Amino acid sequence: MAEIINLKQVRKARERAAKEAQAVENRVVFGRPKAAKTREEARKSLETARHEGHRLKTPDGEA
C-alpha cells in the first residue's frame, strides 16, 4: 500500500528549504564586517587607478 503524505506539509517544507537557501546566500553577501567591505572597496579603486594609469589616451581624447 502506498504511503499517505500531507501535501500541505510537503509544500511548507519546500518553502522553508527555499527560504533557508536564500538566507545562506544573503549571509554570504551582506554578512561581511565593515573592515572587509572597506578593504575590498580600496582594492577595487586601486585596481581601477592602475588600469587607467596604463592608458595611452584618456577617454575624452586628450593625450
Legacy VTK file of the C-alpha trace (Angstrom):
# vtk DataFile Version 3.0
C-alpha trace
ASCII
DATASET POLYDATA
POINTS 63 float
0.000 0.000 0.000
1.243 3.497 -0.788
2.357 5.885 1.906
-0.060 8.724 2.546
1.539 12.170 2.553
0.172 15.523 3.566
0.617 17.865 0.589
0.378 20.924 2.822
3.342 19.713 4.895
5.367 18.949 1.782
4.667 22.407 0.348
5.614 24.130 3.596
8.823 22.103 3.903
9.779 23.022 0.348
9.148 26.732 1.050
11.208 26.542 4.273
14.096 24.996 2.369
13.933 27.734 -0.281
13.921 30.452 2.381
16.902 28.864 4.123
18.832 28.722 0.845
18.109 32.426 0.278
19.219 33.195 3.843
22.522 31.417 3.259
23.135 33.498 0.124
22.274 36.704 1.993
24.651 35.819 4.818
27.465 35.492 2.307
26.650 38.768 0.536
25.647 41.007 3.426
27.328 39.316 6.376
30.797 40.747 5.893
32.322 43.048 8.551
32.827 46.709 7.751
36.617 46.301 7.627
36.319 43.626 4.949
33.969 45.781 2.882
36.305 48.771 3.166
39.341 46.657 2.246
37.550 45.269 -0.836
36.465 48.756 -1.914
40.030 50.106 -1.548
41.396 47.175 -3.553
38.921 47.790 -6.365
39.689 51.511 -6.512
43.440 50.769 -6.588
42.949 48.275 -9.422
40.898 50.828 -11.367
43.519 53.532 -10.854
46.327 51.238 -12.015
44.321 50.147 -15.038
43.525 53.731 -16.009
47.169 54.697 -15.460
48.247 52.395 -18.278
46.049 54.042 -20.898
47.795 55.679 -23.818
44.995 58.189 -24.340
42.360 59.487 -21.974
38.712 58.734 -22.775
37.967 62.369 -23.712
40.623 62.388 -26.473
43.394 64.333 -24.740
46.832 62.763 -24.836
LINES 1 64
63 0 1 2 3 4 5 6 7 8 9 10 11 12 13 14 15 16 17 18 19 20 21 22 23 24 25 26 27 28 29 30 31 32 33 34 35 36 37 38 39 40 41 42 43 44 45 46 47 48 49 50 51 52 53 54 55 56 57 58 59 60 61 62
